[in-house]
């Protein structure tokens, strides 16, 4: 399972959701909105230090039983969230960062 979400400021709602396979998109809406809350918490916790960095990869936002959720924020505050299956142990942090 791979789910990508792109959000734009200041509305902070998903602009684009893509799920592979596509029939699971509706199932992930709760995960999407929860992820956006976690991204906002991480950004506010990092404060100005995050703005000064070029690397805005947030890493693992939170794991669930079935999925792992990763986040990235651009300098213009566009948020990317990626949800992958927890059983896929071949994916490492470096591979997620490169995606």
Phi and psi in radians as a Rosetta constraint file:
Dihedral C 1 N 2 CA 2 C 2 CIRCULARHARMONIC -2.373 0.35
Dihedral N 2 CA 2 C 2 N 3 CIRCULARHARMONIC 2.197 0.35
Dihedral C 2 N 3 CA 3 C 3 CIRCULARHARMONIC -2.247 0.35
Dihedral N 3 CA 3 C 3 N 4 CIRCULARHARMONIC 2.234 0.35
Dihedral C 3 N 4 CA 4 C 4 CIRCULARHARMONIC -2.058 0.35
Dihedral N 4 CA 4 C 4 N 5 CIRCULARHARMONIC 2.447 0.35
Dihedral C 4 N 5 CA 5 C 5 CIRCULARHARMONIC -2.304 0.35
Dihedral N 5 CA 5 C 5 N 6 CIRCULARHARMONIC 2.368 0.35
Dihedral C 5 N 6 CA 6 C 6 CIRCULARHARMONIC -2.120 0.35
Dihedral N 6 CA 6 C 6 N 7 CIRCULARHARMONIC 2.266 0.35
Dihedral C 6 N 7 CA 7 C 7 CIRCULARHARMONIC -2.222 0.35
Dihedral N 7 CA 7 C 7 N 8 CIRCULARHARMONIC 2.606 0.35
Dihedral C 7 N 8 CA 8 C 8 CIRCULARHARMONIC -2.101 0.35
Dihedral N 8 CA 8 C 8 N 9 CIRCULARHARMONIC 2.615 0.35
Dihedral C 8 N 9 CA 9 C 9 CIRCULARHARMONIC -1.371 0.35
Dihedral N 9 CA 9 C 9 N 10 CIRCULARHARMONIC 2.874 0.35
Dihedral C 9 N 10 CA 10 C 10 CIRCULARHARMONIC -1.563 0.35
Dihedral N 10 CA 10 C 10 N 11 CIRCULARHARMONIC -0.014 0.35
Dihedral C 10 N 11 CA 11 C 11 CIRCULARHARMONIC -1.184 0.35
Dihedral N 11 CA 11 C 11 N 12 CIRCULARHARMONIC -0.578 0.35
Dihedral C 11 N 12 CA 12 C 12 CIRCULARHARMONIC 1.057 0.35
Dihedral N 12 CA 12 C 12 N 13 CIRCULARHARMONIC 0.730 0.35
Dihedral C 12 N 13 CA 13 C 13 CIRCULARHARMONIC -2.195 0.35
Dihedral N 13 CA 13 C 13 N 14 CIRCULARHARMONIC 2.688 0.35
Dihedral C 13 N 14 CA 14 C 14 CIRCULARHARMONIC -1.098 0.35
Dihedral N 14 CA 14 C 14 N 15 CIRCULARHARMONIC 2.293 0.35
Dihedral C 14 N 15 CA 15 C 15 CIRCULARHARMONIC -1.678 0.35
Dihedral N 15 CA 15 C 15 N 16 CIRCULARHARMONIC -0.525 0.35
Dihedral C 15 N 16 CA 16 C 16 CIRCULARHARMONIC -2.574 0.35
Dihedral N 16 CA 16 C 16 N 17 CIRCULARHARMONIC 2.233 0.35
Dihedral C 16 N 17 CA 17 C 17 CIRCULARHARMONIC -2.228 0.35
Dihedral N 17 CA 17 C 17 N 18 CIRCULARHARMONIC 2.266 0.35
Dihedral C 17 N 18 CA 18 C 18 CIRCULARHARMONIC -2.332 0.35
Dihedral N 18 CA 18 C 18 N 19 CIRCULARHARMONIC 2.259 0.35
Dihedral C 18 N 19 CA 19 C 19 CIRCULARHARMONIC -2.181 0.35
Dihedral N 19 CA 19 C 19 N 20 CIRCULARHARMONIC 2.437 0.35
Dihedral C 19 N 20 CA 20 C 20 CIRCULARHARMONIC -2.116 0.35
Dihedral N 20 CA 20 C 20 N 21 CIRCULARHARMONIC 1.963 0.35
Dihedral C 20 N 21 CA 21 C 21 CIRCULARHARMONIC -1.272 0.35
Dihedral N 21 CA 21 C 21 N 22 CIRCULARHARMONIC 2.734 0.35
Dihedral C 21 N 22 CA 22 C 22 CIRCULARHARMONIC -1.248 0.35
Dihedral N 22 CA 22 C 22 N 23 CIRCULARHARMONIC -0.363 0.35
Dihedral C 22 N 23 CA 23 C 23 CIRCULARHARMONIC -1.238 0.35
Dihedral N 23 CA 23 C 23 N 24 CIRCULARHARMONIC -0.138 0.35
Dihedral C 23 N 24 CA 24 C 24 CIRCULARHARMONIC -1.667 0.35
Dihedral N 24 CA 24 C 24 N 25 CIRCULARHARMONIC 0.030 0.35
Dihedral C 24 N 25 CA 25 C 25 CIRCULARHARMONIC -1.010 0.35
Dihedral N 25 CA 25 C 25 N 26 CIRCULARHARMONIC -0.779 0.35
Dihedral C 25 N 26 CA 26 C 26 CIRCULARHARMONIC -1.138 0.35
Dihedral N 26 CA 26 C 26 N 27 CIRCULARHARMONIC -0.565 0.35
Dihedral C 26 N 27 CA 27 C 27 CIRCULARHARMONIC -1.111 0.35
Dihedral N 27 CA 27 C 27 N 28 CIRCULARHARMONIC -0.442 0.35
Dihedral C 27 N 28 CA 28 C 28 CIRCULARHARMONIC -1.655 0.35
Dihedral N 28 CA 28 C 28 N 29 CIRCULARHARMONIC 0.076 0.35
Dihedral C 28 N 29 CA 29 C 29 CIRCULARHARMONIC -1.072 0.35
Dihedral N 29 CA 29 C 29 N 30 CIRCULARHARMONIC -0.689 0.35
Dihedral C 29 N 30 CA 30 C 30 CIRCULARHARMONIC -1.100 0.35
Dihedral N 30 CA 30 C 30 N 31 CIRCULARHARMONIC -0.764 0.35
Dihedral C 30 N 31 CA 31 C 31 CIRCULARHARMONIC -1.071 0.35
Dihedral N 31 CA 31 C 31 N 32 CIRCULARHARMONIC -0.703 0.35
Dihedral C 31 N 32 CA 32 C 32 CIRCULARHARMONIC -1.062 0.35
Dihedral N 32 CA 32 C 32 N 33 CIRCULARHARMONIC -0.896 0.35
Dihedral C 32 N 33 CA 33 C 33 CIRCULARHARMONIC -1.195 0.35
Dihedral N 33 CA 33 C 33 N 34 CIRCULARHARMONIC -0.629 0.35
Dihedral C 33 N 34 CA 34 C 34 CIRCULARHARMONIC -1.131 0.35
Dihedral N 34 CA 34 C 34 N 35 CIRCULARHARMONIC -0.704 0.35
Dihedral C 34 N 35 CA 35 C 35 CIRCULARHARMONIC -1.093 0.35
Dihedral N 35 CA 35 C 35 N 36 CIRCULARHARMONIC -0.721 0.35
Dihedral C 35 N 36 CA 36 C 36 CIRCULARHARMONIC -1.102 0.35
Dihedral N 36 CA 36 C 36 N 37 CIRCULARHARMONIC -0.623 0.35
Dihedral C 36 N 37 CA 37 C 37 CIRCULARHARMONIC -1.127 0.35
Dihedral N 37 CA 37 C 37 N 38 CIRCULARHARMONIC -0.728 0.35
Dihedral C 37 N 38 CA 38 C 38 CIRCULARHARMONIC -1.162 0.35
Dihedral N 38 CA 38 C 38 N 39 CIRCULARHARMONIC -0.697 0.35
Dihedral C 38 N 39 CA 39 C 39 CIRCULARHARMONIC -1.044 0.35
Dihedral N 39 CA 39 C 39 N 40 CIRCULARHARMONIC -0.800 0.35
Dihedral C 39 N 40 CA 40 C 40 CIRCULARHARMONIC -1.078 0.35
Dihedral N 40 CA 40 C 40 N 41 CIRCULARHARMONIC -0.702 0.35
Dihedral C 40 N 41 CA 41 C 41 CIRCULARHARMONIC -1.104 0.35
Dihedral N 41 CA 41 C 41 N 42 CIRCULARHARMONIC -0.760 0.35
Dihedral C 41 N 42 CA 42 C 42 CIRCULARHARMONIC -1.147 0.35
Dihedral N 42 CA 42 C 42 N 43 CIRCULARHARMONIC -0.710 0.35
Dihedral C 42 N 43 CA 43 C 43 CIRCULARHARMONIC -1.122 0.35
Dihedral N 43 CA 43 C 43 N 44 CIRCULARHARMONIC -0.778 0.35
Dihedral C 43 N 44 CA 44 C 44 CIRCULARHARMONIC -1.207 0.35
Dihedral N 44 CA 44 C 44 N 45 CIRCULARHARMONIC -0.546 0.35
Dihedral C 44 N 45 CA 45 C 45 CIRCULARHARMONIC -1.231 0.35
Dihedral N 45 CA 45 C 45 N 46 CIRCULARHARMONIC -0.594 0.35
Dihedral C 45 N 46 CA 46 C 46 CIRCULARHARMONIC -1.399 0.35
Dihedral N 46 CA 46 C 46 N 47 CIRCULARHARMONIC -0.478 0.35
Dihedral C 46 N 47 CA 47 C 47 CIRCULARHARMONIC 1.057 0.35
Dihedral N 47 CA 47 C 47 N 48 CIRCULARHARMONIC -2.410 0.35
Dihedral C 47 N 48 CA 48 C 48 CIRCULARHARMONIC -1.176 0.35
Dihedral N 48 CA 48 C 48 N 49 CIRCULARHARMONIC -0.463 0.35
Dihedral C 48 N 49 CA 49 C 49 CIRCULARHARMONIC -1.043 0.35
Dihedral N 49 CA 49 C 49 N 50 CIRCULARHARMONIC -0.630 0.35
Dihedral C 49 N 50 CA 50 C 50 CIRCULARHARMONIC -1.198 0.35
Dihedral N 50 CA 50 C 50 N 51 CIRCULARHARMONIC -0.665 0.35
Dihedral C 50 N 51 CA 51 C 51 CIRCULARHARMONIC -1.149 0.35
Dihedral N 51 CA 51 C 51 N 52 CIRCULARHARMONIC -0.599 0.35
Dihedral C 51 N 52 CA 52 C 52 CIRCULARHARMONIC -1.334 0.35
Dihedral N 52 CA 52 C 52 N 53 CIRCULARHARMONIC -0.300 0.35
Dihedral C 52 N 53 CA 53 C 53 CIRCULARHARMONIC -1.477 0.35
Dihedral N 53 CA 53 C 53 N 54 CIRCULARHARMONIC 2.588 0.35
Dihedral C 53 N 54 CA 54 C 54 CIRCULARHARMONIC -1.433 0.35
Dihedral N 54 CA 54 C 54 N 55 CIRCULARHARMONIC -0.564 0.35
Dihedral C 54 N 55 CA 55 C 55 CIRCULARHARMONIC -1.546 0.35
Dihedral N 55 CA 55 C 55 N 56 CIRCULARHARMONIC 1.980 0.35
Dihedral C 55 N 56 CA 56 C 56 CIRCULARHARMONIC -1.969 0.35
Dihedral N 56 CA 56 C 56 N 57 CIRCULARHARMONIC 0.416 0.35
Dihedral C 56 N 57 CA 57 C 57 CIRCULARHARMONIC -1.253 0.35
Dihedral N 57 CA 57 C 57 N 58 CIRCULARHARMONIC 2.168 0.35
Dihedral C 57 N 58 CA 58 C 58 CIRCULARHARMONIC -1.598 0.35
Dihedral N 58 CA 58 C 58 N 59 CIRCULARHARMONIC -0.209 0.35
Dihedral C 58 N 59 CA 59 C 59 CIRCULARHARMONIC 1.335 0.35
Dihedral N 59 CA 59 C 59 N 60 CIRCULARHARMONIC -2.687 0.35
Dihedral C 59 N 60 CA 60 C 60 CIRCULARHARMONIC -1.223 0.35
Dihedral N 60 CA 60 C 60 N 61 CIRCULARHARMONIC 2.061 0.35
Dihedral C 60 N 61 CA 61 C 61 CIRCULARHARMONIC -1.365 0.35
Dihedral N 61 CA 61 C 61 N 62 CIRCULARHARMONIC -0.888 0.35
Dihedral C 61 N 62 CA 62 C 62 CIRCULARHARMONIC -2.926 0.35
Dihedral N 62 CA 62 C 62 N 63 CIRCULARHARMONIC 2.570 0.35
Dihedral C 62 N 63 CA 63 C 63 CIRCULARHARMONIC -1.737 0.35
Dihedral N 63 CA 63 C 63 N 64 CIRCULARHARMONIC 2.604 0.35
Dihedral C 63 N 64 CA 64 C 64 CIRCULARHARMONIC -2.096 0.35
Dihedral N 64 CA 64 C 64 N 65 CIRCULARHARMONIC -3.090 0.35
Dihedral C 64 N 65 CA 65 C 65 CIRCULARHARMONIC -1.082 0.35
Dihedral N 65 CA 65 C 65 N 66 CIRCULARHARMONIC -0.680 0.35
Dihedral C 65 N 66 CA 66 C 66 CIRCULARHARMONIC -1.791 0.35
Dihedral N 66 CA 66 C 66 N 67 CIRCULARHARMONIC -0.410 0.35
Dihedral C 66 N 67 CA 67 C 67 CIRCULARHARMONIC -2.396 0.35
Dihedral N 67 CA 67 C 67 N 68 CIRCULARHARMONIC 2.781 0.35
Dihedral C 67 N 68 CA 68 C 68 CIRCULARHARMONIC -2.100 0.35
Dihedral N 68 CA 68 C 68 N 69 CIRCULARHARMONIC 2.391 0.35
Dihedral C 68 N 69 CA 69 C 69 CIRCULARHARMONIC -2.034 0.35
Dihedral N 69 CA 69 C 69 N 70 CIRCULARHARMONIC 2.192 0.35
Dihedral C 69 N 70 CA 70 C 70 CIRCULARHARMONIC -2.042 0.35
Dihedral N 70 CA 70 C 70 N 71 CIRCULARHARMONIC 2.704 0.35
Dihedral C 70 N 71 CA 71 C 71 CIRCULARHARMONIC -2.412 0.35
Dihedral N 71 CA 71 C 71 N 72 CIRCULARHARMONIC 2.714 0.35
Dihedral C 71 N 72 CA 72 C 72 CIRCULARHARMONIC -2.588 0.35
Dihedral N 72 CA 72 C 72 N 73 CIRCULARHARMONIC 2.438 0.35
Dihedral C 72 N 73 CA 73 C 73 CIRCULARHARMONIC -2.216 0.35
Dihedral N 73 CA 73 C 73 N 74 CIRCULARHARMONIC 2.297 0.35
Dihedral C 73 N 74 CA 74 C 74 CIRCULARHARMONIC -1.440 0.35
Dihedral N 74 CA 74 C 74 N 75 CIRCULARHARMONIC 2.989 0.35
Dihedral C 74 N 75 CA 75 C 75 CIRCULARHARMONIC -1.091 0.35
Dihedral N 75 CA 75 C 75 N 76 CIRCULARHARMONIC -0.474 0.35
Dihedral C 75 N 76 CA 76 C 76 CIRCULARHARMONIC -1.584 0.35
Dihedral N 76 CA 76 C 76 N 77 CIRCULARHARMONIC 0.264 0.35
Dihedral C 76 N 77 CA 77 C 77 CIRCULARHARMONIC 1.231 0.35
Dihedral N 77 CA 77 C 77 N 78 CIRCULARHARMONIC 0.341 0.35
Dihedral C 77 N 78 CA 78 C 78 CIRCULARHARMONIC -1.382 0.35
Dihedral N 78 CA 78 C 78 N 79 CIRCULARHARMONIC 2.304 0.35
Dihedral C 78 N 79 CA 79 C 79 CIRCULARHARMONIC -1.867 0.35
Dihedral N 79 CA 79 C 79 N 80 CIRCULARHARMONIC 2.367 0.35
Dihedral C 79 N 80 CA 80 C 80 CIRCULARHARMONIC -2.054 0.35
Dihedral N 80 CA 80 C 80 N 81 CIRCULARHARMONIC 2.291 0.35
Dihedral C 80 N 81 CA 81 C 81 CIRCULARHARMONIC -2.193 0.35
Dihedral N 81 CA 81 C 81 N 82 CIRCULARHARMONIC 2.353 0.35
Dihedral C 81 N 82 CA 82 C 82 CIRCULARHARMONIC -2.219 0.35
Dihedral N 82 CA 82 C 82 N 83 CIRCULARHARMONIC 2.255 0.35
Dihedral C 82 N 83 CA 83 C 83 CIRCULARHARMONIC -1.967 0.35
Dihedral N 83 CA 83 C 83 N 84 CIRCULARHARMONIC 2.181 0.35
Dihedral C 83 N 84 CA 84 C 84 CIRCULARHARMONIC -2.182 0.35
Dihedral N 84 CA 84 C 84 N 85 CIRCULARHARMONIC 2.750 0.35
Dihedral C 84 N 85 CA 85 C 85 CIRCULARHARMONIC -1.161 0.35
Dihedral N 85 CA 85 C 85 N 86 CIRCULARHARMONIC 2.307 0.35
Dihedral C 85 N 86 CA 86 C 86 CIRCULARHARMONIC -1.143 0.35
Dihedral N 86 CA 86 C 86 N 87 CIRCULARHARMONIC -0.456 0.35
Dihedral C 86 N 87 CA 87 C 87 CIRCULARHARMONIC -1.290 0.35
Dihedral N 87 CA 87 C 87 N 88 CIRCULARHARMONIC -0.219 0.35
Dihedral C 87 N 88 CA 88 C 88 CIRCULARHARMONIC -1.444 0.35
Dihedral N 88 CA 88 C 88 N 89 CIRCULARHARMONIC 1.550 0.35
Dihedral C 88 N 89 CA 89 C 89 CIRCULARHARMONIC -1.457 0.35
Dihedral N 89 CA 89 C 89 N 90 CIRCULARHARMONIC -0.138 0.35
Dihedral C 89 N 90 CA 90 C 90 CIRCULARHARMONIC -1.258 0.35
Dihedral N 90 CA 90 C 90 N 91 CIRCULARHARMONIC -0.448 0.35
Dihedral C 90 N 91 CA 91 C 91 CIRCULARHARMONIC -1.329 0.35
Dihedral N 91 CA 91 C 91 N 92 CIRCULARHARMONIC 2.154 0.35
Dihedral C 91 N 92 CA 92 C 92 CIRCULARHARMONIC -1.872 0.35
Dihedral N 92 CA 92 C 92 N 93 CIRCULARHARMONIC 2.963 0.35
Dihedral C 92 N 93 CA 93 C 93 CIRCULARHARMONIC -1.027 0.35
Dihedral N 93 CA 93 C 93 N 94 CIRCULARHARMONIC -0.659 0.35
Dihedral C 93 N 94 CA 94 C 94 CIRCULARHARMONIC -1.130 0.35
Dihedral N 94 CA 94 C 94 N 95 CIRCULARHARMONIC -0.664 0.35
Dihedral C 94 N 95 CA 95 C 95 CIRCULARHARMONIC -1.183 0.35
Dihedral N 95 CA 95 C 95 N 96 CIRCULARHARMONIC -0.690 0.35
Dihedral C 95 N 96 CA 96 C 96 CIRCULARHARMONIC -1.131 0.35
Dihedral N 96 CA 96 C 96 N 97 CIRCULARHARMONIC -0.742 0.35
Dihedral C 96 N 97 CA 97 C 97 CIRCULARHARMONIC -1.075 0.35
Dihedral N 97 CA 97 C 97 N 98 CIRCULARHARMONIC -0.687 0.35
Dihedral C 97 N 98 CA 98 C 98 CIRCULARHARMONIC -1.256 0.35
Dihedral N 98 CA 98 C 98 N 99 CIRCULARHARMONIC -0.456 0.35
